[in-house]
Amino acid sequence: MKSTAIKKKKPVFPRLDGRDDDERVCAILEPEKPLPDDEDEFCPPYATEEMLAKYRDFLVPRLAEGMALKGMEDGYCFSWEEGYTLGYGTEEVYASVRKNNCSAQDKVVFISLLNEFNEGEGLLVEVERMSDKKIFLLPLCDFEARPKKSKEYQLLDDYSCWFVNSRCC
């Protein structure tokens, strides 16, 4: 008589070079947790302070001072700019306010990730605006690295997708 034992599948663990951002994020935050067989059950952990601390520890040695950053995508604006981009306020007022605030259109360079972070804004980054050398502290999820084909671009894109989506769920 033949045995009809069911072979148990070997668990598959998330990889940093995984097929999508969710897998890569899980490789950073929960590398010891096997991926589910059903992709519909697959969900990275929420952006708790514990997970933000893990993500920060992962990113710190991988992000170099002087790395070029810009606002997330074309047409993107930081929260303070939203009213101006929707037509509220004049160009003159916008230009005046922009002198003391970082704009998503500004060319900035990365200085450091701060040790402070919170579940509302996520990881905070210190950046320097190239035009006047002013320093700003802003949420990391507001930025993408340049050039787009860099390792840093993928790292920041994965972080931003995870953080923003975690807040929406």
C-alpha positions as CSV (number, residue, x, y, z in Angstrom):
1,M,0.0,0.0,0.0
2,K,1.3,3.4,-1.0
3,S,1.7,6.2,1.5
4,T,-0.4,9.2,0.8
5,A,1.4,11.6,3.1
6,I,1.2,15.2,2.0
7,K,4.5,16.9,1.6
8,K,4.8,20.0,3.6
9,K,6.1,23.0,1.6
10,K,9.3,24.6,2.8
11,P,8.7,28.1,4.1
12,V,9.7,31.0,1.9
13,F,11.2,34.0,3.7
14,P,11.2,37.6,2.4
15,R,14.2,38.8,0.6
16,L,15.8,42.2,0.2
17,D,15.9,41.6,-3.5
18,G,12.3,40.4,-3.5
19,R,9.7,40.8,-6.3
20,D,7.9,43.8,-4.8
21,D,8.1,46.5,-2.1
22,D,6.0,44.6,0.4
23,E,8.4,41.6,0.3
24,R,11.5,43.9,0.6
25,V,9.9,45.8,3.5
26,C,9.2,42.5,5.3
27,A,12.8,41.4,4.7
28,I,13.8,44.5,6.7
29,L,11.2,44.4,9.4
30,E,10.3,40.7,9.8
31,P,13.0,38.6,8.1
32,E,12.3,35.5,10.2
33,K,8.5,35.4,9.4
34,P,7.7,33.2,6.4
35,L,5.7,34.6,3.5
36,P,2.1,33.3,3.3
37,D,1.2,30.9,0.5
38,D,-1.7,33.1,-0.4
39,E,-0.6,36.6,-1.7
40,D,-3.9,38.0,-0.5
41,E,-2.9,37.4,3.1
42,F,0.4,39.2,2.6
43,C,0.6,42.4,4.4
44,P,3.7,44.1,5.9
45,P,3.6,45.2,9.6
46,Y,2.1,48.5,10.6
47,A,4.3,51.6,11.1
48,T,4.5,51.3,14.9
49,E,7.4,53.0,16.8
50,E,9.0,49.6,17.1
51,M,8.9,49.0,13.3
52,L,10.0,52.6,12.6
53,A,13.0,52.1,14.8
54,K,13.9,48.9,12.9
55,Y,13.5,50.7,9.6
56,R,15.7,53.5,10.8
57,D,18.4,51.2,12.0
58,F,18.4,49.5,8.5
59,L,18.6,52.8,6.6
60,V,21.2,54.6,8.6
61,P,24.3,52.8,7.2
62,R,22.8,52.8,3.6
63,L,22.1,56.5,3.2
64,A,25.1,58.7,2.5
65,E,25.4,62.3,3.5
66,G,25.2,64.6,0.4
67,M,22.7,62.2,-1.4
68,A,20.5,64.3,-3.7
69,L,16.8,64.3,-2.8
70,K,13.6,65.9,-4.2
71,G,9.9,66.0,-3.5
72,M,8.2,62.7,-4.1
73,E,7.1,63.1,-7.7
74,D,6.3,65.7,-10.3
75,G,3.4,67.8,-9.2
76,Y,3.9,66.9,-5.6
77,C,3.9,69.6,-2.9
78,F,4.5,69.7,0.8
79,S,1.5,70.3,3.0
80,W,2.3,74.0,3.6
81,E,2.3,74.5,-0.2
82,E,-1.0,72.9,-1.0
83,G,-3.2,76.0,-0.7
84,Y,-0.8,77.9,-3.1
85,T,-0.9,75.1,-5.7
86,L,-4.7,75.1,-5.6
87,G,-4.8,78.8,-6.4
88,Y,-5.2,80.2,-2.9
89,G,-2.8,83.1,-2.2
90,T,-0.6,85.1,-4.5
91,E,2.7,84.2,-6.1
92,E,4.3,87.0,-4.1
93,V,3.0,85.6,-0.8
94,Y,4.1,82.0,-1.9
95,A,7.6,83.2,-2.8
96,S,7.9,85.0,0.6
97,V,6.7,82.0,2.6
98,R,8.9,79.7,0.6
99,K,12.0,81.5,1.8
100,N,11.6,80.0,5.2
101,N,10.1,76.7,4.2
102,C,11.4,73.8,2.1
103,S,9.4,73.3,-1.1
104,A,9.0,70.0,-2.9
105,Q,10.5,71.8,-5.9
106,D,13.7,72.7,-4.0
107,K,17.0,70.8,-4.7
108,V,18.1,69.4,-1.3
109,V,20.8,67.1,0.0
110,F,20.5,64.5,2.7
111,I,22.3,65.3,5.9
112,S,21.0,62.6,8.4
113,L,18.2,60.6,9.7
114,L,17.1,61.8,13.1
115,N,16.9,59.6,16.1
116,E,13.4,61.0,16.8
117,F,10.4,59.7,14.9
118,N,6.7,59.2,15.4
119,E,3.9,57.2,14.0
120,G,2.3,60.4,12.6
121,E,5.2,61.6,10.5
122,G,7.4,58.5,10.4
123,L,11.2,58.9,10.1
124,L,12.5,62.4,10.1
125,V,15.3,63.6,7.9
126,E,17.6,66.6,8.1
127,V,18.2,68.2,4.6
128,E,20.0,71.2,3.3
129,R,18.5,73.3,0.6
130,M,21.2,73.9,-2.1
131,S,20.2,77.4,-3.1
132,D,20.7,79.0,0.3
133,K,22.2,76.3,2.5
134,K,19.2,76.4,4.9
135,I,18.6,73.3,7.0
136,F,15.1,71.7,7.4
137,L,13.7,68.8,9.4
138,L,11.0,66.9,7.4
139,P,9.4,63.5,7.1
140,L,11.5,61.1,5.0
141,C,8.4,59.8,3.2
142,D,8.1,63.2,1.4
143,F,11.3,62.6,-0.5
144,E,12.8,60.4,-3.2
145,A,16.5,59.9,-3.9
146,R,18.1,61.0,-7.2
147,P,19.0,59.5,-9.6
148,K,16.0,57.2,-10.0
149,K,18.3,54.3,-10.9
150,S,20.2,54.4,-7.6
151,K,20.0,51.9,-4.8
152,E,18.9,54.7,-2.5
153,Y,15.9,55.5,-4.7
154,Q,14.5,52.0,-4.2
155,L,15.2,52.1,-0.5
156,L,13.3,55.4,0.0
157,D,10.5,54.4,-2.4
158,D,9.9,51.2,-0.5
159,Y,10.0,53.0,2.9
160,S,7.6,55.7,1.6
161,C,5.1,53.2,0.1
162,W,5.1,51.2,3.3
163,F,4.8,54.1,5.7
164,V,2.0,55.9,3.7
165,N,0.1,52.7,3.1
166,S,0.4,51.6,6.7
167,R,-1.2,54.8,7.8
168,C,-4.1,54.3,5.4
169,C,-4.9,50.8,6.5
